[in-house]
């Protein structure tokens, strides 16, 4: 299935008003038909790509083909392609009708919903985290000696299916202690209690993040490749 990108987004890109351009994006679900989203100006190229690599859209030679074909398209509208080693992402979901696995970890993550409290902790930790003051945003963090050792928060991504994407970060000297897991479990539990489905994504190469997703009970939805270019 090939979808055409939102007209307003494409117009903004073509006019040079956007700092990034994504002329083509590929999502291959665990089950079901792959979805390709492309700008209208390169729909024919997207169709040719689908015909040529049907059934193996994310194979190495398919992605190399994209580099050759779509880099030129990006340059023609004023954007430069810069390859990133971690562009192939895995996307997970934790549906609201599921239950979190029992946490055997004794680590406690604290719920933080005040920007004042969070700002003070960030100053001591060197973090840069903010939460909305509308009462809907929240961060779960493991705090040690007045600094944030790990945290899980909500990204500014809300979907039509009543789901939200979360992210997690752990300080380098606090890894492999279960801190990130405790933060994610705390945040996911609160969102589940509100009837929200939780989404999580990470690079295919990020093995610790993949392990965390599995420990929390996330279900793999599929893989996504975004052809990101910069102004």
C-alpha positions in Angstrom: 0.0 0.0 0.0 1.3 3.4 -1.0 0.0 6.5 0.8 0.6 10.1 -0.2 2.1 12.3 2.5 0.0 15.1 4.0 -0.3 17.9 1.4 0.5 20.6 3.9 3.7 18.8 5.1 4.9 18.3 1.5 4.2 21.9 0.5 6.2 23.1 3.5 9.1 20.9 2.5 9.0 22.0 -1.1 8.9 25.7 -0.1 12.0 25.1 2.1 10.1 26.0 5.3 11.0 22.7 7.0 14.4 21.7 8.3 13.9 18.1 7.4 12.3 16.2 4.5 11.2 12.5 4.4 10.3 11.8 0.8 9.7 8.1 1.6 9.0 6.1 4.7 8.5 2.3 4.8 6.7 0.4 7.6 6.7 -3.4 7.4 4.3 -4.9 10.1 4.7 -8.2 11.7 1.4 -9.2 10.0 -0.4 -7.4 7.2 0.5 -5.4 4.2 3.5 -3.0 4.2 2.8 0.7 4.2 4.8 3.1 2.2 4.3 6.9 2.6 5.8 9.1 -0.1 5.5 12.6 -1.3 3.3 13.1 -4.4 6.3 14.4 -6.3 8.0 11.0 -6.1 5.1 8.6 -6.1 6.1 7.0 -9.4 9.6 6.3 -8.0 7.9 4.8 -4.9 5.7 2.6 -7.1 8.8 1.4 -9.0 10.6 0.6 -5.8 7.6 -1.5 -4.6 7.4 -3.4 -7.8 11.1 -4.1 -7.8 11.5 -5.2 -4.2 8.1 -6.7 -3.4 8.4 -8.9 -0.3 11.8 -7.6 0.7 11.4 -3.9 1.1 13.9 -3.6 3.9 16.7 -5.9 2.5 20.1 -4.3 2.2 20.0 -4.0 -1.6 16.5 -2.4 -1.4 17.7 0.2 1.0 20.8 0.9 -1.2 18.4 1.4 -4.1 16.6 4.0 -2.1 19.8 5.8 -1.4 20.6 6.1 -5.1 17.2 7.0 -6.3 15.8 9.3 -3.5 19.0 11.2 -2.6 18.7 12.9 -6.0 15.0 13.7 -5.4 15.9 15.3 -2.1 18.7 17.3 -3.6 16.3 18.6 -6.3 14.1 20.2 -3.6 17.0 21.6 -1.6 17.7 18.8 1.0 20.7 16.7 1.6 20.7 13.1 2.6 22.9 12.1 5.6 22.9 8.4 6.3 22.4 7.3 9.9 23.5 3.9 11.2 20.3 3.6 13.3 17.6 4.4 10.8 15.9 1.0 10.8 13.7 1.1 13.9 11.6 -1.5 15.7 8.2 -0.4 16.9 6.4 -2.0 19.8 3.0 -1.6 21.5 1.6 -2.4 24.9 -2.2 -2.5 24.6 -4.5 -1.3 27.3 -6.1 -4.8 27.8 -2.7 -6.4 28.7 -1.0 -6.7 32.1 2.5 -5.8 33.0 4.7 -8.7 34.0 5.4 -8.8 37.7 8.4 -6.6 38.6 11.0 -8.7 40.4 13.2 -5.7 40.7 13.4 -3.9 44.1 14.2 -0.5 42.4 11.6 2.2 42.9 10.8 4.8 40.3 9.3 8.1 41.5 6.4 9.8 39.8 7.2 13.4 38.9 4.5 15.7 37.6 5.9 19.1 38.7 8.2 21.1 36.4 9.6 22.8 39.4 10.8 19.6 41.0 12.0 18.2 37.7 14.0 21.4 36.9 15.8 21.2 40.2 16.7 17.5 39.6 17.8 18.3 36.0 20.2 21.0 37.2 21.9 18.4 39.4 21.9 15.8 36.7 22.7 17.7 33.6 19.4 16.6 32.0 17.1 18.6 29.9 13.6 17.3 30.5 10.3 19.2 30.6 6.8 18.2 31.2 3.5 19.9 30.2 1.7 21.7 33.0 -1.7 20.5 31.8 -1.7 17.6 34.3 -1.5 15.0 31.5 2.3 14.7 31.2 4.4 12.8 33.7 7.9 11.4 34.2 9.0 8.4 36.2 12.6 8.6 37.5 15.0 6.8 39.7 16.8 9.4 41.8 20.1 8.9 43.5 21.9 11.4 45.6 19.7 14.2 44.3 20.3 13.4 40.6 18.3 11.6 38.0 19.9 8.2 37.3 17.2 7.1 34.8 13.8 8.3 33.6 10.9 7.4 31.3 8.7 10.1 29.8 6.0 10.7 27.3 7.0 12.0 23.8 4.8 14.5 22.1 3.3 11.8 19.9 -0.4 10.9 20.3 -2.1 8.7 17.9 -5.7 8.4 16.8 -6.0 5.0 18.5 -5.6 6.5 22.0 -2.0 5.6 22.3 1.1 7.5 23.3 4.8 7.0 22.6 7.3 6.8 25.5 11.0 7.1 25.7 13.6 6.1 28.4 17.1 7.2 29.2 19.6 5.9 31.7 22.8 7.7 32.8 25.9 5.7 31.6 27.1 5.0 35.1 23.7 3.8 36.2 23.1 1.2 33.5 22.6 -2.6 34.0 20.9 -2.0 37.4 17.3 -2.2 36.3 16.7 1.5 36.6 15.3 2.0 33.1 13.0 -1.0 33.5 11.6 0.4 36.8 10.9 3.8 35.2 9.2 2.3 32.1 7.1 -0.1 34.2 5.9 2.8 36.4 5.0 5.0 33.5 3.3 2.1 31.5 1.3 1.1 34.5 -0.1 4.6 35.0 -1.0 4.9 31.3 -2.6 1.5 31.2 -4.8 2.5 34.2 -6.0 5.4 32.1 -6.9 3.1 29.2 -4.0 4.2 27.0 -2.1 2.0 24.6 1.7 2.6 25.0 4.1 2.7 22.1 7.9 2.3 22.2 10.5 2.3 19.5 14.2 1.7 19.3 17.0 1.0 16.8 17.5 -2.6 15.6 21.0 -2.3 16.9 20.1 -1.2 20.5 20.2 -4.5 22.2 19.7 -3.2 25.8 16.6 -1.3 24.6 15.3 -4.4 22.9 15.8 -6.4 26.0 13.9 -3.8 28.0 10.9 -3.9 25.7 10.8 -7.7 26.0 11.0 -7.6 29.8 8.1 -5.2 30.0 5.9 -7.3 27.7 5.8 -5.0 24.7 4.5 -6.6 21.4 6.5 -6.1 18.3 4.4 -4.3 15.7 6.9 -4.0 12.9 10.0 -2.3 11.4 10.2 1.2 10.0 12.7 2.9 7.7 12.5 6.7 7.3 14.5 8.3 4.5 15.4 11.5 6.4 17.1 14.4 4.7 18.1 17.8 6.1 18.0 21.4 4.8 
